[in-house]
Amino acid sequence: SVKQHVVRKFLGLISSHNIPVYLIDPLILGLVDKDIEQIKSSPGSPSLECKYFCAPRDFTTFALLDKTWKHEVGLFRTAEKMGFQWLKIINKDPRLDGMDDLSGIEIPLHYIFKLASHAIHLVVFYERSGNYLWHGPLRLKQHMDRKFVPFRKLHFGRYPGAYEKPELLLISIDDLKVQIPKNPSSFLEEMSRSRFLECRYREARAFFQLYPDDVSLDAVEFRKKAKSLLHLAALTLNNLGVKFWLSSGTCLGWYRQCNVIPHSKDVDLGIFIRDYKADIIPAFQKAGLPLKHKFGKIGDSLELSFQGEDDVKLDIFFFYEEDDHVWNGGTQAKSGKKFKYLFPKFTLCWTEFIELKVHVPCETLQYVEANYGPDWKIPVKTWDWKSSPSNVQYNGVWPIDEWDDVIQIY
């Protein structure tokens, strides 16, 4: 098979340059996943048929960790001698948008090696400070040959992606030794929801030129506490397997200024009610965050608040899905009045916020505008949760005989 031959030559090429790559091709990993126990139990047995690398497709995808390799020139020279044509896709590191960076330095994001009718797509992963791996989008420069390979079919590159660092497993398939993620099915699951949104560094810089950042001791101290509270909350919810995202003021801070808003005084997270687990409260209490209040109930307007260090609190809002929108509830403790906050439907993307890989709504602008209106770019220091949000609606009153259950303050 041409495909198997090209993969064999590529693996020979990279091993001659000591480049550790691993297979991330979703089609092949899907096939391997079905046979993983059998593959592990007979590691070196010769294949009678080409089952994995001969599946019909135009390319095979591998990953490369940026820090494991730096010497390109020799590789390309050897590749050409072996008959490969190659293409290197570079772009600016998006994090430099937040700095006065005039170096114009670009980083390699993707390599493509083509031989005969088959191509190898090599995706470059970078380790980031939130302890995860990031890959960039595949954007062709103007002069590049758009017919070099069927770019639209490539699995990685339509948008940036974020992944956990995988443990690797060396396997032998179709008489070729390759490294793969140790758990192919969880890698494939991760791939399906890997889309990453970069913080808007350039807009954040423009924001701070208009509204200079608060660098007072109080602001610095609050941001430090908010960061450690968010990291602790993320650890607690991730250990429970509960998916959450940055909501309300914390989401606004990420989107508008790539940082915690210093006068916000709390950390806000959203969770879909379908992901609610009874052990959320005990898990937070065990992590040293006592419950401050619990309003509403699982079927209606549930919200939890936990007490962090000093006066910094963690608010968790549960979101309910309707046909054409989602909403979360609010309760006024002294009157039993209920409020409802409506949002357009959204999906979740990864981002990095204060050195943490965390979810935000992919449709962030619509989400922020729903909550804060068209003037969300202008800082507001006095905020009334019952009347200030653009999307708030009065939602009746809790019956008095339910108050003991739906208004709990500790």
N, C-alpha and C positions, 0 to 999 in steps of 0.2 A: 504494500500500500504506500502511495506517495506520502500520505499524512504521517504514517508511522516512520517512514524514512526521514522526513523533514524533522520530526520531533527527535529522532535518534541523533541526527547531525547537530541539532541545536543543543541537546544535552551534552554531546561531545565538545562542542564549542565552549559552552560555559564552564564545563568541568576543567578544560585545559587552561582556563583563566581563574580557576578557584572561586567561581561566583555561586554562592548558595541561593538557588531559586526554589520555589515550591509551586506545585500545580494548584491553580484556583479555577480551572475551567469548569463552569457549572454543569455542562453536559456530561463530562467525564466523571466529575465527583458524584453526580447523581447515579451513574452506573456503578461506580466503585462502592458507593454507600450500600447498595443492595447486596453486594457480595463481600462486604468488609470482613466478616468473620472468617470466611473461606480464604480470602487473600492473606489475612494475618496468620492463619494456621498452616498455609503451605507457601512460605515466603519465597522459596527459590525455584519452585517447580516450573519447567518450561511450558510455554503456552502453545497449544495446538492451533489456536485461531487468534487473529488479531481482533479483540473484542472491544477494547476501550479507545485506543488511539485511531481506530479506523472508522469510527462512527462518522456519518456524513456531515461535514461542515467545512468552512473555509479557513478556520484558524484554530489555534490552541492557545489557552491563556495561562501564563505563569506570573508569579509575583516575585519581586526582589526588594529586600530591605535596603534602603538607601545607605545606611551606615556600614553595611557589610562590604561595600565595593566602591572604588573610585576611579579605576583606570580604564577609561573608555577607548582610547586611541588604538591600543593593541588589539582589543576585542573586535573593533570594526574592521581592522586590517585583516585579521584571521577570518572573520565572517566573509569578507569579500573573496578571499582566496578559496573558501569553501563553496563559493557560488551564491551566497546570500546577498540580496539587496536589503538595505536597512533604512529606517526612518527614525529620527529622534524628535520627540515633541517636548519642547521646553516652555516654561512660563515663569512669571515672577511668583515668588512665594507670597501668597495673599496676606500673610501676617505682616509683611513689610509695609502694607498700606497704612498701618497705624503709626509709622515712623517717618521721619524726614529722610527717607532712603533714596539717595540719588545714584546708588551704585549701578542700578540697572541689571543687577545679577539675576539670572534666571536659573531655575532648577529643572533637572530632567524629570518629567512626569510619566512618560510612556516611551517604550521602544517597540518598533515593529521590524521583524526579520522575515523576509519573504524568499522562498525557494520554490521553483516550479509553480504549482497552483495552490500552495499552502503557505499560511503565514503564522508566525508566532507573535502573540501580543504579550509583551512583558510590561507589567504594571509596577510602577515604583511606589513603594509605601514608605512613609516618613513617620518616625516616632514623635509624638507630640507630648507636651507637658502634662496633659490630662491622663498620661499613661495609656494611650491608645495609638492605633495606627491610622494614618490618613493618606488617601490618594487623591490626586487632583483630577480635574476634568480633562477630556481630550479635545483640545481646540486647535484646529489646523491654522497655521500662518498662511498669509495670502499666497505665497509662492509655491506652496506644497501641492503635490499631485493628489488630487482628491479621488483618483481612480486606483491608487496604489493598492488598497485593499477595500473591501466593502465596509467602510467605517461605521455605517449605521447599524451594522449587525453586531459590532463589538459589545461585549457584556459590561465592560468597565469603561467609564469615561463620559457617559452622557451627562453625569454630574459628579461632584466630589463625593467620596465615601469615607465612613469611619468604621473601624473594626476593633474588636479586642485583639490583643496579641495572641496568635494561635500557638498551641503546642503542635509540634510537627511529628509526623510518623513517616519512616522510610518504608516504602512498599515496592514490590516488583509486580508490574502488570505488563502484559504483551512483551515479556522479556526485556523490559526497560525498568531501571530503578529510578523512582522519583519520590520526592518528599511531598506529602499532602497534609492539610490540617488534620489533626488526630481524630476529630469528630466531624466528618464531612457534612452530616445533616445539619448540625448546628451552624456550621459555616454558611451553608446554603440559605438557612433561615435568616441568618444575620445579613447576608447579601441582599435579601429581598427588602430589607428595611434599613439599608446602610446610608441613605442619602444624607449629605452633610451640608449645613448652611454655615458659611463663614460669618463671623461677626462683621458688622459694617464699619470697619475701622476708619475709612475715609470720612464717612458721615459723622462718626463720633468725634473726630478731630474738628470738624466744622462746628459741631454742637458746642464743644468746649471753647472755641474761639468766640462764640456768641455769649455763652454762659460759663465763665471760668469755673473750673472744678473747685469744690469745697475741699481744701486740704487742711482744715483745722484738726486739732488733736481728736476731738469728738468724732469727726467724720472718718478719720483714719481708723480709730478704734472700732467704730460701728462696722465698717467694711470688713475688718479683720474678724469680728465676731460673726457677721453674716456669712462670710466665706466658710468658717469652720462649722457653722450650723448647717449650711447647705451640703457640705461634704459629708457630715454625719447623717443627715436626712437621706442623702443619695445612697450611702452605704446600707442604711437600715432598710430602705425600700427595695434596693437591688437584691439584698439577701433574702427578702420575702418573695422576690420575683414579681413585684408590683411596678407596672409601667407608670411613669409620672412625667410631668413637663413643667417648665418655668411658666408661671401664670402672673396675672395682675402686674404689680409694680416691679417684680423681679424680672418678668419678661420685658416690660418697658425699658428697664435699665439695660438689659442685654441689647435690645434692638436699637435704642437711641444713643447710648453712650458706652456700650461694651463694658459696663461696670455696674456695681450695685449703686442705686440712688441713695446718697447718704442720709437724706431726711425721711426715708421710707419707714425705718424702724422695725421692719419685719422681713421675713422671707416667705414668698408665696409659691405654692405648688398646686398643680391641677392633677386630678386622677379621674378616669372614667369610672362611674359607679359599678360598671360590670367587673372592674378589676379590684373592687373592695375585698379586703380579707379581714376576718375578725381579729387576727393577731397583729394588726397594725398598731393599735393602742398599746398592748403589752410590749411590743418590740421597741417602740419609742421610749416607753417608761424604763425598760431595761437598759436602753442606750443613755439614760440620764436626762431624758426630756419629759418631765411630768405633764399630764394633760391639764390644760388651762380651761378650756371649755369644749363642750360637744353640743352642737345645735343640730336640730332636724333629726331625721331617721333615715335608714337605708333607702326606703322607698321615696323619700322626698326631702330635698334641701339639706343633705348632710354636709356638715363642715366640722373640722377638728382644728384645735389650736393647741400647740405645745409650747412650754416655756423653755427658752434657751438661756444662755448666759446673760446675767443682769436683766435688762428689760427687752432683750431681743427675742421675738417669738416667731414660731413657725406656724403658718396658716396653711391648711390643706383643704382645698375646695373640691367637692366631688361633682362631676359633670354628668348630666342626664341627656340622652340622645332622643330627639324627636325626628320626624320625617325630614324636615328641611332646616333644622337648626339644633344647636346644643345649648344647654343652660346650666348655671349653678345657682344655688340659693343663698339667701342671707336671712338672718333672724335678729330682730332687736329684742334683747333679753328683757328689758323692763316692761315692754308693751305686748310682746308676743307677735308683733307684726312680722310678716314674711315679705321678702323681696326676691326678685328673680333677675338674673343677668343673662341676656341672650347673646349668643355668638353664632356667626356662620359656621357651617361644618368645616372641619380641618383635619389634616393628616399630621403625623409627627416626623420631624427630622432631627438628626443629631446636630449639636454645635459644641463649641468649647466655651465655657464661661468660668471665669476665675479658677482656671486650671482643673476643670472638671468636664468630662464628656457627659453631656446631658441633653434631654429632648427639649425642643421648642415646637410650637405649631409651625409647619412648613409655610402656611399662608399667614406669616407673622403680621404683615401690614394690616390685613383685614381684621385679624384678632385684636391687635392693639387699637385700631380705629374704632372697633365695636365698643371697647371698654373706655377709651379716652377721647374719642371724637377726633375731628379733623385737626385740632390744635395740639395733638399729642406731643409735638416737638417742643412745645413751650413748657418749662418746668412749672409745676403748681405745688406750693408747699402746704396749702390748707385743703384738705380733701375729706369730704363726708361720704362714707361708703353707701349711705342710703339715698343720696341725691346727686352727687357729683358724676358718677359714671354715666356715659351716654346711653348705655344699654340696660339701665335699671328699670324694672317695672314693679309696681306694688302687686303683691301676690296673696292678699288676704291676711288672716290672723290665725295662729294656732289655737285650737279649742282649749279652753282652760284645763279640762281634765287630762290633756296630754302634756301640759307644761313640765311636769316632773320628768317626763321622758325626753322631751325635745329641747328643753333649755336646761342644760347641766353646766354649772360653773363651779370650778374647784379653787 
